[in-house]
Amino acid sequence: MNPTDDRENPNPLQSLEEWDDFLRGRYLEVTSPDLASFQGVDPAKKQDQFRNYEEDARPGVREFYRLNHRYQTYQFARAKRQQYLTLDRSQMGIWEAAEYLNTLVDESDPDTDLSQLQHLLQTSEHIRADGHPRWFILAGFIHDLGKILCLWGEPQWAVVGDTFPTGCQYSGKNVFPQFFTDNPDHDDRRYQSRLGVYEAGCGLDQVQLSWGHDEYIYHVVKDYLPDPALSMLRYHSFYAWHHEDEYGYLTNDRDREMLDWVKAFNPYDLYTKSHSPPNVEELRPYYEDLIAEYFPAKLNW
């Protein structure tokens, strides 16, 4: 079946926030003692004391992962890179891109009362309040800008979702691993050995992860930010690696050095949202100054 077949709903989530909420339930409570302040969770509580988030997931979340795992093949991920990484679709500044993302309205979600821009600011303001470097704050502000792919007609399962390596054996610690049985690569011997098409220690920059907003925003900004920020952007949804300690045999020394930065960013990606919306107009001068420190007036998208 073709991914665009109208017999399947390519957007089963009520909103992208539904995926974010699933991630918080699955990962935030059990990641590390450092995260207790984000939810008021007892850090000594063992993982097996929490409910099974896969079994209890909403039907839309389960359907989202079924589609994601079915259609995110090695060839699909390669084709999307060829389609989008020419970066010739548009020219926009960073703040302009954030305002463009703001037009992504989740009309079907009556509980969404914050704009996309306010969600970005919540992340970056939390990072700022904790005294992190300016490039770290900026990474928090831009980390989800790649979701503009939704505005360019991409289905949800090709924009968000926990990323995973294509072209090699699937880890059982990926979310809903049972759904990989429907992926055509599942029965292709080239892609289902431990290393698949890769070499041990090749480095994650040589590994083709499933396509989505992480990879896209990384390529848009890769010439402008320091390596720790770029790793945060590129791998913040690669939970099987930075949370489950899987796929280490594909990493190199640089990846292992960057892992601590990705883990430092993770709690901010999973932050618990405040009901008090950030004041966009009050914060805009600070972020425009921060953006100008690192980026040109226009970038290729």
GISULRA-V335180 format. One record per residue. N is the residue number from 0. RES is the residue in one letter. PSI is psi in whole degrees, -180 to 180 (NA if undefined). OMEGA is omega in radians with two decimals (NA if undefined). D_LAST is the distance of its C-alpha to the last C-alpha in Angstrom with 1 decimal. Layout:
N	RES	PSI	OMEGA	D_LAST
N	RES	PSI	OMEGA	D_LAST
//
This chain:
0	M	135	3.13	30.2
1	N	142	-3.14	26.8
2	P	-24	-3.12	24.1
3	T	8	3.14	23.7
4	D	128	-3.05	27.5
5	D	0	3.05	28.5
6	R	-11	3.07	31.4
7	E	143	3.11	29.1
8	N	113	-3.10	27.1
9	P	-10	-3.10	23.5
10	N	70	-3.05	23.2
11	P	-18	3.13	26.5
12	L	142	3.05	25.7
13	Q	-33	3.07	26.8
14	S	165	3.08	23.7
15	L	-24	3.10	21.3
16	E	-26	-3.14	23.8
17	E	-37	3.06	26.3
18	W	-44	3.12	24.5
19	D	-42	3.14	24.3
20	D	-39	3.10	28.0
21	F	-43	3.13	28.9
22	L	-43	-3.14	27.4
23	R	-43	3.14	29.3
24	G	-37	-3.08	32.4
25	R	-40	-2.95	32.1
26	Y	-37	-2.94	31.1
27	L	-38	-3.04	31.5
28	E	-25	-2.94	35.3
29	V	12	-3.01	36.1
30	T	-55	-3.11	33.7
31	S	162	3.10	35.7
32	P	-27	-3.11	38.2
33	D	-17	-3.05	35.6
34	L	-1	-3.08	34.0
35	A	-35	-3.09	37.2
36	S	-18	-3.11	36.3
37	F	-27	-3.11	33.3
38	Q	-5	-3.03	35.5
39	G	31	-3.08	39.0
40	V	145	3.06	39.5
41	D	112	-3.07	42.4
42	P	-15	3.13	40.8
43	A	-9	-3.12	44.0
44	K	129	-3.05	43.5
45	K	153	-3.05	43.1
46	Q	-37	-3.08	40.3
47	D	-5	3.07	42.9
48	Q	-14	3.12	44.1
49	F	158	-3.11	40.9
50	R	163	3.11	40.5
51	N	104	-3.02	38.9
52	Y	-26	3.09	35.4
53	E	-44	-3.14	34.8
54	E	-35	-3.05	38.1
55	D	1	-3.09	37.6
56	A	149	3.09	34.0
57	R	152	3.14	33.5
58	P	-37	3.14	33.5
59	G	-36	3.11	29.9
60	V	-44	3.11	28.8
61	R	-44	3.14	31.0
62	E	-38	3.09	29.7
63	F	-49	-3.13	26.0
64	Y	-32	3.09	26.9
65	R	-45	3.12	29.0
66	L	-43	-3.14	26.1
67	N	-49	-3.09	23.7
68	H	-25	3.13	26.4
69	R	-42	-2.95	27.4
70	Y	-12	3.14	24.2
71	Q	78	3.11	22.2
72	T	170	3.08	23.8
73	Y	-45	-3.12	23.1
74	Q	-36	3.10	22.2
75	F	-47	-3.14	19.9
76	A	-38	3.10	17.9
77	R	-44	-3.12	17.8
78	A	-39	3.14	16.8
79	K	-35	3.05	13.8
80	R	-42	3.11	12.6
81	Q	-35	-3.11	13.3
82	Q	-43	-2.96	11.5
83	Y	-25	-3.00	8.1
84	L	6	2.87	8.1
85	T	-20	3.09	8.3
86	L	47	-3.14	4.5
87	D	19	-3.10	6.0
88	R	-35	-3.06	5.6
89	S	164	2.95	5.0
90	Q	122	-3.12	5.8
91	M	151	2.93	7.1
92	G	169	-3.10	9.5
93	I	-49	3.14	10.3
94	W	-37	3.09	13.2
95	E	-41	3.11	11.7
96	A	-38	3.10	9.2
97	A	-40	3.09	12.6
98	E	-35	3.08	14.4
99	Y	-44	3.08	12.1
100	L	-30	-3.14	12.8
101	N	-19	3.11	16.3
102	T	-6	3.05	16.7
103	L	97	-3.04	16.9
104	V	127	3.10	20.7
105	D	76	-3.05	23.0
106	E	-24	-3.10	25.8
107	S	-5	-3.08	27.8
108	D	99	-3.08	28.2
109	P	-14	-3.10	30.9
110	D	-4	3.14	30.8
111	T	107	-3.11	27.2
112	D	3	3.09	28.0
113	L	146	3.09	25.1
114	S	165	3.08	21.7
115	Q	-40	3.14	18.5
116	L	-39	3.10	18.2
117	Q	-36	3.07	21.8
118	H	-42	3.11	21.2
119	L	-43	-3.11	18.6
120	L	-32	3.09	21.2
121	Q	-44	3.13	24.0
122	T	-53	-3.05	22.6
123	S	-34	3.12	21.8
124	E	-33	3.06	25.1
125	H	-43	3.10	27.1
126	I	-44	3.14	25.7
127	R	-43	-3.12	26.6
128	A	-26	-3.14	30.0
129	D	4	3.00	30.8
130	G	24	-3.14	30.4
131	H	163	-3.14	27.6
132	P	160	-3.08	25.8
133	R	-37	3.12	23.2
134	W	-31	3.09	20.4
135	F	-44	3.10	21.6
136	I	-44	-3.12	21.4
137	L	-39	3.08	17.8
138	A	-40	3.10	17.0
139	G	-37	-3.12	18.8
140	F	-36	-3.02	16.9
141	I	-4	-2.90	13.4
142	H	-25	-3.13	14.6
143	D	9	-3.11	14.0
144	L	-24	3.10	10.7
145	G	-11	3.10	9.5
146	K	-5	3.02	12.0
147	I	-15	3.03	9.9
148	L	-32	3.09	10.2
149	C	-35	-3.14	13.6
150	L	-14	3.12	12.7
151	W	18	2.97	11.4
152	G	5	3.13	14.8
153	E	140	3.09	14.9
154	P	160	-3.10	18.3
155	Q	-42	-3.05	19.0
156	W	-10	3.08	20.3
157	A	12	-3.13	17.0
158	V	-47	3.13	15.1
159	V	179	-3.09	17.8
160	G	153	3.08	21.1
161	D	124	-3.12	22.7
162	T	156	-3.12	21.1
163	F	155	3.10	23.6
164	P	133	2.93	24.0
165	T	158	3.10	24.1
166	G	7	3.05	26.5
167	C	177	-3.04	29.3
168	Q	138	3.11	31.8
169	Y	136	3.05	30.8
170	S	141	3.06	32.2
171	G	-7	3.12	34.5
172	K	0	2.93	33.0
173	N	155	3.12	29.7
174	V	136	-3.14	29.9
175	F	56	-3.08	31.9
176	P	-22	-3.13	32.5
177	Q	-24	-3.10	34.9
178	F	-12	3.10	32.1
179	F	-15	3.14	31.0
180	T	-21	3.11	34.1
181	D	-6	-3.14	32.4
182	N	129	3.14	29.6
183	P	-29	3.13	30.5
184	D	-19	-3.11	29.8
185	H	-31	-3.10	32.6
186	D	14	-3.14	35.2
187	D	114	-3.06	33.7
188	R	-29	3.13	35.6
189	R	-31	-3.00	32.9
190	Y	-1	-3.01	30.7
191	Q	16	2.88	33.4
192	S	170	-3.09	35.1
193	R	-44	-3.13	34.5
194	L	-25	-3.12	32.3
195	G	-124	-3.10	31.2
196	V	5	-3.03	29.1
197	Y	173	3.04	28.8
198	E	149	3.13	31.2
199	A	134	3.12	32.6
200	G	20	-3.09	31.0
201	C	-24	-3.09	28.1
202	G	141	-3.06	25.6
203	L	-23	3.10	22.9
204	D	-13	3.07	20.2
205	Q	-2	-3.10	22.1
206	V	132	3.14	22.3
207	Q	98	3.09	20.0
208	L	161	3.04	19.8
209	S	148	-3.01	19.3
210	W	144	3.08	15.8
211	G	-168	-3.02	14.2
212	H	-27	3.13	12.2
213	D	-53	-3.10	13.7
214	E	-38	-3.09	12.5
215	Y	-50	-3.09	8.9
216	I	-32	3.07	8.7
217	Y	-47	-3.09	11.0
218	H	-32	3.11	9.0
219	V	-38	-2.98	6.1
220	V	7	-2.95	9.4
221	K	-20	-3.12	12.0
222	D	2	-2.94	13.1
223	Y	-17	-3.03	14.1
224	L	156	3.10	16.1
225	P	160	-3.05	19.5
226	D	-43	3.13	20.2
227	P	-41	3.12	21.6
228	A	-40	-3.13	18.6
229	L	-38	3.09	16.4
230	S	-39	3.06	19.1
231	M	-46	-3.10	19.2
232	L	-44	-3.00	15.6
233	R	-29	-2.98	15.9
234	Y	12	-3.05	19.4
235	H	-19	3.08	20.1
236	S	6	-3.13	20.7
237	F	67	-3.04	22.7
238	Y	-32	3.13	25.9
239	A	-29	3.11	28.1
240	W	-58	-2.97	27.6
241	H	-12	3.09	27.5
242	H	-39	-3.04	30.0
243	E	-2	3.11	32.1
244	D	33	3.09	32.3
245	E	164	3.06	31.5
246	Y	20	3.11	30.0
247	G	-26	-3.12	31.3
248	Y	-12	3.08	32.6
249	L	-13	-3.02	29.1
250	T	160	3.04	28.2
251	N	-174	-3.08	29.1
252	D	-38	-3.13	30.4
253	R	-42	3.11	27.0
254	D	-43	-3.11	25.9
255	R	-32	3.06	29.3
256	E	-39	-3.11	28.8
257	M	-19	-3.05	25.5
258	L	-40	-3.14	26.9
259	D	-35	3.11	28.7
260	W	-41	3.12	25.6
261	V	-42	3.11	24.0
262	K	-34	3.11	27.2
263	A	-33	3.13	27.4
264	F	-31	-2.99	24.1
265	N	-46	-3.13	25.1
266	P	-30	3.11	27.6
267	Y	-31	3.06	25.1
268	D	-29	-3.10	22.8
269	L	17	-3.04	25.9
270	Y	152	2.99	27.3
271	T	125	-3.04	29.8
272	K	141	3.02	28.5
273	S	149	3.08	30.7
274	H	-9	3.11	32.0
275	S	111	-3.08	31.6
276	P	142	3.04	28.2
277	P	147	3.10	26.6
278	N	104	-3.02	27.1
279	V	-45	-3.07	23.6
280	E	-35	3.10	25.1
281	E	-36	-3.08	27.2
282	L	-20	-3.02	24.6
283	R	-46	-3.14	21.9
284	P	-40	3.12	23.4
285	Y	-46	-3.07	23.6
286	Y	-32	3.06	19.9
287	E	-39	3.08	18.8
288	D	-42	3.13	21.1
289	L	-44	3.13	19.8
290	I	-44	-3.11	16.2
291	A	-24	3.12	17.4
292	E	-29	-3.03	19.4
293	Y	-26	-2.98	16.5
294	F	152	2.96	13.4
295	P	173	-3.09	13.0
296	A	-33	3.13	12.9
297	K	143	3.03	9.4
298	L	157	3.06	6.4
299	N	133	-3.12	3.8
300	W	NA	NA	0.0
//
